[in-house]
Amino acid sequence: MFYNVILSLARFLFFFGYRLIVIGRENIPADGALVCANHTALNDPIFGALALGNKNHMRFMAKAELFQNPLLGGFLRRLGAFPVHRGKADIAAIKESLAILKSGGKLMLFPEGRRVLANEMEEAKTGAGMLALRSGVQVLPVFISDQKRLFSRVYVVIGRPYRAAWEGKPGHDAYQAVADDIMARVEGLREEIPR
């Protein structure tokens, strides 16, 4: 309920600041999904959650530093976010992610692991590939407009869901290949934004 209230409030506030246009909402699967998007601005999680709507309660990983402030950390936890220690294998965050996905939840993940400006390049981290293969749930690629200026259109393109696959026992190379493929699919959705 708290999530829906905050999302509705965000929708109201963003209504006056942005014109959100969602393409491909029919592609959202009813069951669990690893929602993978590009990440160019702090408000990307909000745009992603708004695009998927109240019916699809999104869970998020957020950098552990945000949870050091008790007020902000408590707020984020009530929204369903949980901490991840970046730069190392965070077993607790991995277990939490897999539990969410295997129970039919939706986890939004930014495979590059941090905000990356539109003119920058950053290799996807292996975590997205590992979660996609180990959970077995569908991957839902999402592209969010690079430009998010006030009083302008912001596009969110939701691609077709698919299941990542790998022959044999997956390891680091498999996780990297799957993560790279996810990001390629996300970037490919850029072409669906009207010119």
C-alpha positions as CSV (number, residue, x, y, z in Angstrom):
1,M,0.0,0.0,0.0
2,F,2.8,2.4,0.9
3,Y,4.4,1.7,-2.5
4,N,1.1,2.5,-4.3
5,V,0.6,5.7,-2.4
6,I,4.2,6.9,-3.2
7,L,3.9,5.9,-6.8
8,S,0.6,7.8,-7.2
9,L,2.1,10.8,-5.6
10,A,5.1,10.6,-8.0
11,R,2.7,10.3,-10.9
12,F,0.9,13.4,-9.8
13,L,4.1,15.4,-9.3
14,F,5.7,14.2,-12.5
15,F,2.5,15.0,-14.5
16,F,3.3,18.7,-14.1
17,G,7.0,18.3,-14.9
18,Y,7.2,15.7,-17.7
19,R,5.1,14.1,-20.4
20,L,5.7,10.4,-19.8
21,I,5.1,8.3,-22.9
22,V,5.2,4.5,-22.5
23,I,5.6,2.2,-25.5
24,G,5.1,-1.5,-25.2
25,R,3.2,-1.8,-21.9
26,E,1.5,-4.9,-23.3
27,N,4.9,-6.7,-23.1
28,I,4.9,-6.7,-19.3
29,P,4.7,-10.3,-18.1
30,A,2.2,-11.2,-15.4
31,D,4.7,-13.2,-13.4
32,G,8.2,-12.6,-12.1
33,A,10.7,-10.7,-14.3
34,L,14.1,-9.2,-14.2
35,V,13.5,-5.7,-15.5
36,C,16.7,-4.4,-17.0
37,A,17.1,-0.7,-18.0
38,N,19.7,1.9,-18.9
39,H,20.5,4.4,-16.2
40,T,21.4,8.0,-17.0
41,A,19.7,10.0,-14.2
42,L,18.7,9.7,-10.6
43,N,15.0,9.6,-11.4
44,D,15.2,6.6,-13.7
45,P,13.8,4.2,-11.0
46,I,10.8,6.5,-10.7
47,F,10.2,6.6,-14.5
48,G,10.6,2.8,-14.6
49,A,8.1,2.2,-11.8
50,L,5.6,4.7,-13.3
51,A,5.9,3.0,-16.7
52,L,5.2,-0.5,-15.3
53,G,2.3,0.9,-13.2
54,N,0.9,0.1,-9.7
55,K,0.0,-3.5,-10.6
56,N,3.7,-4.3,-11.0
57,H,5.3,-3.6,-7.6
58,M,8.9,-3.1,-8.5
59,R,11.8,-4.0,-6.2
60,F,15.1,-2.3,-6.5
61,M,18.7,-2.7,-5.5
62,A,20.2,0.6,-4.2
63,K,23.7,1.4,-3.2
64,A,24.3,0.6,0.4
65,E,25.5,4.1,1.2
66,L,21.9,5.4,0.8
67,F,20.8,3.2,3.7
68,Q,23.3,4.8,6.1
69,N,20.9,7.6,6.7
70,P,18.2,6.1,8.9
71,L,15.3,8.2,7.5
72,L,16.2,7.7,3.9
73,G,17.1,4.0,4.5
74,G,13.8,3.4,6.2
75,F,11.9,5.1,3.4
76,L,13.7,3.1,0.7
77,R,13.1,-0.2,2.6
78,R,9.3,0.6,2.9
79,L,9.3,1.1,-0.9
80,G,10.8,-2.4,-1.3
81,A,14.4,-1.4,-2.0
82,F,17.3,-3.2,-0.5
83,P,21.0,-2.4,-0.2
84,V,23.8,-3.7,-2.4
85,H,27.5,-3.2,-1.7
86,R,28.9,-2.3,-5.1
87,G,32.3,-3.5,-6.3
88,K,32.2,-6.8,-4.6
89,A,30.1,-10.0,-4.5
90,D,27.3,-9.1,-2.1
91,I,25.9,-12.5,-1.2
92,A,23.0,-11.1,0.8
93,A,21.8,-8.9,-2.1
94,I,22.1,-11.8,-4.5
95,K,20.0,-14.1,-2.2
96,E,17.4,-11.3,-1.8
97,S,17.3,-10.8,-5.6
98,L,16.8,-14.5,-6.3
99,A,14.2,-14.8,-3.7
100,I,12.2,-11.9,-5.2
101,L,12.4,-13.3,-8.7
102,K,11.6,-16.9,-7.8
103,S,8.6,-15.9,-5.8
104,G,7.1,-14.1,-8.8
105,G,8.2,-10.6,-8.1
106,K,9.7,-8.0,-10.4
107,L,13.2,-6.7,-9.8
108,M,14.4,-3.6,-11.6
109,L,18.2,-3.7,-12.3
110,F,20.5,-1.3,-14.1
111,P,23.1,-3.8,-15.6
112,E,25.8,-1.2,-15.9
113,G,25.8,-0.8,-12.1
114,R,25.8,2.9,-12.0
115,R,24.5,6.0,-13.9
116,V,26.1,6.3,-17.3
117,L,25.7,9.4,-19.4
118,A,24.3,9.0,-22.9
119,N,27.7,9.7,-24.5
120,E,29.6,7.4,-22.2
121,M,30.2,3.7,-22.6
122,E,30.2,1.3,-19.7
123,E,30.4,-2.5,-19.8
124,A,27.5,-4.3,-18.2
125,K,28.3,-6.0,-14.9
126,T,28.0,-9.8,-14.7
127,G,25.3,-9.6,-12.0
128,A,22.5,-9.1,-14.5
129,G,23.5,-12.2,-16.5
130,M,24.0,-14.2,-13.3
131,L,20.5,-13.4,-12.0
132,A,18.9,-14.0,-15.4
133,L,20.4,-17.5,-15.7
134,R,20.1,-18.6,-12.0
135,S,16.6,-17.4,-11.5
136,G,15.2,-18.7,-14.9
137,V,12.7,-15.8,-15.0
138,Q,12.0,-13.7,-18.0
139,V,14.2,-10.7,-18.7
140,L,12.3,-7.5,-19.6
141,P,14.5,-5.0,-21.4
142,V,13.5,-1.3,-20.9
143,F,14.9,1.8,-22.4
144,I,14.4,5.2,-20.7
145,S,15.0,8.4,-22.6
146,D,18.5,9.9,-22.1
147,Q,17.0,13.4,-22.0
148,K,14.7,14.2,-19.1
149,R,14.3,17.9,-19.2
150,L,11.5,19.5,-17.3
151,F,8.3,20.1,-19.4
152,S,9.5,17.7,-22.1
153,R,8.6,14.2,-23.3
154,V,10.2,11.3,-21.6
155,Y,9.9,8.0,-23.4
156,V,10.0,4.6,-21.7
157,V,10.1,1.7,-24.2
158,I,9.3,-1.8,-22.8
159,G,10.7,-4.5,-25.0
160,R,9.5,-8.1,-25.4
161,P,10.4,-10.4,-22.5
162,Y,12.6,-13.4,-23.1
163,R,14.5,-16.1,-21.1
164,A,18.3,-16.0,-21.2
165,A,19.8,-19.4,-22.0
166,W,23.3,-20.9,-21.8
167,E,24.6,-24.3,-22.8
168,G,26.4,-26.1,-20.0
169,K,27.3,-24.9,-16.6
170,P,27.4,-21.1,-16.6
171,G,30.3,-19.2,-15.1
172,H,31.8,-15.7,-15.4
173,D,32.1,-15.7,-19.2
174,A,28.5,-16.8,-19.5
175,Y,27.2,-14.2,-17.1
176,Q,29.2,-11.5,-18.9
177,A,27.9,-12.6,-22.3
178,V,24.3,-12.7,-21.1
179,A,24.7,-9.2,-19.4
180,D,26.1,-7.8,-22.6
181,D,23.2,-9.2,-24.6
182,I,20.7,-7.7,-22.2
183,M,22.3,-4.3,-22.6
184,A,22.3,-4.7,-26.4
185,R,18.6,-5.4,-26.3
186,V,18.0,-2.4,-24.0
187,E,20.0,-0.1,-26.3
188,G,18.2,-1.5,-29.4
189,L,14.9,-0.2,-28.0
190,R,16.2,3.3,-28.5
191,E,15.2,2.9,-32.2
192,E,11.5,2.6,-31.2
193,I,11.4,6.2,-29.9
194,P,9.6,8.4,-32.5
195,R,11.9,10.9,-34.2
